Amino acid sequence: MGPARDTGKGLHGMKKALVITDSPTIRKKVHNYVREQILNGSIGPHERLIETKLAKEIGTSRTPVREALHNLELEGLIQSVPRVGYTVKPLNPTEVQEICAIRVVIEGLAATWAMEKAYTKLMAELKKNIAKTEATIARGEIKAFVDLDGQFHEIIARLSGSERLLELAQALRRHMLRYRVESIYSADNVCRALQGHQGILAAFEKGDPEGVGQAIRLHLDQSKADIVKYAFKGEMG
């Protein structure tokens, strides 16, 4: 006799409810959704995060939302305020300085490793990305640059051959995107960012790790300058 077949019914012939609202997959999806809403600016600084409202918006129970908010607090994206609940942490100019400084080091290291391990593939993928970006901007599709920008930096981190470095690079970029959301849709800023990518590619073509590091620093310094102008209205030391 084979194993009993699950008929989907309980002890009294009643159809069992399929509860998936607290599965690891659902919890991860809820966490990622709320996190991205914060990082892309859809949920702004100081805004309250209400469990019931988020649960209804996402279409899940409050349990995974509660866990997501707890984890986001640990990540430093939100804060618990007495008698108020969770709110999105305000933009912090010191954090921008730190993120940019760390990205220079992380992406410089990724570039060096990528040149050593996958130079031919690196050059091919970066050239393809820049060509696609140039065509996209020429069509006036400025908002598409967000994804292409992410892909450019991810190519370098991925081809470094280090999963840990890739994770760090992705996390730092997502945090920086929270500050860049107001500036990245400006046509002038996008063109400057593209020029930064082109400068990095040119340094790669020379096979000069030090030159690549300098190009990455210049590119991120320009991004920081745009953040100062738009997110902090020019007021940052």
Buried (B, 14 or more C-beta within 10 A) or exposed (E): EEEEEEEEEEEEEEEEEEEEBEEEEBBBBBBEBBBBBBBBBEBEBEBEBBBEEBBEEBEBBBBBBBBBBEBBBEEEBBBEEEEEEBBBBEBBBEBBEEBBEBBBEBBBBBBBBBBEEBEEEBBEBBEEBBEBBBEBBEEEEBEBBBEBBBBBBBBBBBBBBBEEBBEBBBEBBBBBBBBBBBBBBBEEBBEBBBEBBBBBBEBBEEEBBEBBBBBBBBBBEBBBBBBBBBBBEEEBE
